[in-house]
Amino acid sequence: MRPLQVIYIMKKKTNKKKIKVIGLGNPLVGDDGIGVAVIKKLKQKSLPEDVEVIDVGCDPLAILEHLNCKKVIIVDAVKMGKKAGAVIKFTPDDVDIIDDSKNFSLHGIGLGYALKLARKFYREIDVKIVGIEPFDVKVGKDISEKVLRVIPKAVSSILEELK
C-alpha cells in the first residue's frame, strides 16, 4: 500500500453499522498463522448480517483499509509472556503498544505501529484484540498442536464480543 493510498483510505466515510473481524498472520511461520486459522473457522459460523470477516494475511498496515466501521476485532498471535495457547482479549488501551516502526521493512510494519496510526485517524472506533500466545514461530513450521487446540476458544471469544 502506498502512502497516498493510506491517506485516501483514512479519509473514507465511516460505516457506523459494520463490525469487522480481522485475522492477521503468516501461515508459513508456525503459530504466527493462528489469526488466519481462526478467521477460516469463524467464516464457517452463522454471523450477524452487519459482521464482515477479513483475512489480511501478514500485513498489519492492511488493517487500516478496514477501519471504516464502528467496531473492529483483530485476531493475531501475540507474545504476552503467557502459556502457549493462552487466549487473551484486550484493547489497545489495556497495553503499552511497542513502537515497532523502527523495525520497518519492505514487507510491512508491525501490529503495534498499525494500531498507533489507527488511533490517530480513527479515534471513535472500538478496537478489541484477541491475542493468542504462540509456541513456535519458525519459518516452514505448521501451527503447533498447543495453539491449534485453542481455535474454538478464540472463536467463542469473538462471538461473545459480537453480542
Buried (B, 14 or more C-beta within 10 A) or exposed (E): EEEEEBEEBBEEEEEEEBBBBBBBBBBEBBBBBBBBBBBEBBEEEEBEEBBBBBBBBBBBBBBBBBBBBBBBBBBBBBEBEEEBBBBBBBEBEEBEBEEBEEEEEEEBBBBBBBBBBBBEBBEEBEBBBBBBBBBBBEEEBEBBEBBBEBBEBBBEBBBEBBE
